[in-house]
Amino acid sequence: MFTGIIEEVGQVAAFAPGAAAWSLRIAARLVPSGLARGDSVAVNGCCLTVTQFDADQLGFDVLEETRRLTNFRELAVGAAVNLERSLQPSGRMGGHFVTGHIDALGTVEVFEPRGKDHYLRVKLPAGIGRYLVAKGSVALDGISLTVAEVAGDSLAVWLIPHTLAATNLREKRTGSGLNVEVDLLAKYVEKLLPPRPA
């Protein structure tokens, strides 16, 4: 479980297919501290298991399925990635509950400054919009954000300068992929409610 509060922006050091899985290595200074093999780390919001690490690098095995369904297929050496260690029971809950299980791959439609703020609109696959509400929570590349607008299968958020400075969003452009995780509560509510007549 994660909070969507990014601890560090790491850099892809290597990402290549191996015999059993894709091998992803990320250069990082803060996140390797206190880790053990087998711990979970969210990389662009995707929960991965640490297979190796040292003081300045993390290693993960990535399934082909994960690469296909997320923006990992866009990753190249030098790419910036958002990193967050899993939530500890004594930690602060600053964002919202994020599982690290990506629901969809969104695409940046609009990303521009508007006055002192930045406006980001993301196009989603058909059907994902039903899980979003204005003023609700969403995780984009692992970042806990407040939904400002929902229009069909697109959403918009407003970004403060700190979010741009402390995450990889500053590198995104129109057409960039974003890993999207909707609020877990919405999925449970849908599961518990009786189906609506067609």
N, C-alpha and C positions, 0 to 999 in steps of 0.2 A: 504494500500500500504506500502511496506517495501523496504529496500535498499539492503538487503543481508549482511549488516555489523553487525555481532553478538555483542550484548551488554554484554551478560553474559552467562556463562554456569551454568545452574541450575541442581538440582538433583531431580529425581522422589522420592517423599515422599510416595505416594500411588497411585495405579491405579487398580481400581476394578469395576466390573459391579454393576450398581445400578438399581433401579426400572425402570427409564426412559432412562438412558444413562450410559456410563462408566464415573466414576468420577476420574479425574486426578488432583493430587495435586503435586505442584513442589516447592521445597525450593529454594528461590532466595533472594538476598539482594539488588540489584540495580534496577531491572526491576519493582518491586511493587511500587516504588516511583512515585507519580503523576498519578497513574492509577485511574480509576473509573469503577464500574461494567458496563459491556457492552462494554468496550474497547477491541480492537483486539491486540493480542500478537502472534507472530510467534513462534511456538514450533517445532524445527527441520524443520523449513520452512513451517509448516502447520498453516494457520491462524485459531486461536481459539478465542472464546469470553470469557472474564474474567467473571466468575459467583460469585467469592468471592476472597478476598485477605486480607492480613494484612502486617505488615512490613517485614515479612520474608517468606511469602508463597503465592502462586497463586493457584486458583482453576478453573477448566474447566469441562464442560460436553463434552464428546466425543461420537459421533455417532458410532455405530457398523460399518457402511460403511467407516468412516474415519479410524478406527482401521484396517479394512480389507485391505484397499488400500494403507496404508502407513507403515513405519517401527515402528509405534506405537505398532504393535502386538509383537515386540521384547522388548518393554519397561518392566523393572522390577524395583522394589524399589532399589534406589541407582544409577540408570542409569543416565549418563550425557546427558543433552539436551540443544541445542542451543536456546537462547531466544533473541527476538528483539521486541521492542515496535513499533507500527505503526509510519510511517513517519509524522512529523509535517511540515506544509508548510514553516516554518522558518529554518528547519533543513538542514544539508549538504547532498548532494546526492553523497555518497562516492562509492557505488557499481553500481547497475543498478535497474530498476524498477522490483520489485518482488511482485507478488500478494498474495502469500501464498496459492495458489491453486495448489496442487501437480498433476503433469502430469503422473508420473510413479514411480514405485519402482525399483531402480537399485540395483545391487549387486556388491560389491567390488571384482574385479578380481585380481588386483595387487596393493599392497601398500607397498612400500619399499623405503629406502634411496638410493639415487644415488648421490654420492659425498656429498655435503653439503645440497642438496635439497631432497625433497620427491616426489615421482612419484605415482600418484593414477590413476588406470584405472578402469572404471565402466562399467559393462555390462547392457544394457538397454533392455526393451521389444521390440519386433519387431515393426518397424515403427517409433520409437522415434528419431532415428538418423537423419532422414530427416530434423528435426528442428534445427540441430546443425551445426555450421561452425567453422573452426579453427579461433582463435582469437575473437570469439563471446563470449557471456556471458551465463552462466548456474548457477542455484542455486542448490547446493547439501546440503541437511539438512539445507536449509535456508542460506547457505554461498554463497555470490556472488563470482564466480570464472571465470577465463578466460580459455576457451577451448583451449588446446594445440594440441590435435589430435582428429580426428573423423575417425573411421573405421567401416563402416556399422552401426550396432546398439551398438557401444561402444564408449566411450569418455575417454580422458585422460586429467588430469590437473597436473600442478606442484604446490607444496605448499611451501610457505616460512615458516621459523620457527615461526613467529608471528601467522600465521593461525593455526598451530598445537597447540600452547600454549593457544590461545584464543577461541578455539572451542572444540567440542566433537570428532573431527576427530582422535585425539590421541588414542581414545579407539576402533577405527574400526579395523577390521581384514578381511582377505579374507573370503568372504561369508556373511559379514555384509550387511544389507539393508541400502540404502540411499534414502531419498526422493528427487526426481528430479523435478525441474520446469524449463522448457525451456524458452527461451526469448519470452515474449509476442508478440513482433514484428513479429517473425517467424510465429506464428499462424494466425495473422491478414493478413500477406502477402499471406499465403496459401488460406485463405478464399476469398480474393479479386481477386486472379488470376483465370482465366478460367481453368476448368479441362483440363488436358493433355489427348490427345487421347491414348487409350490403345494399 
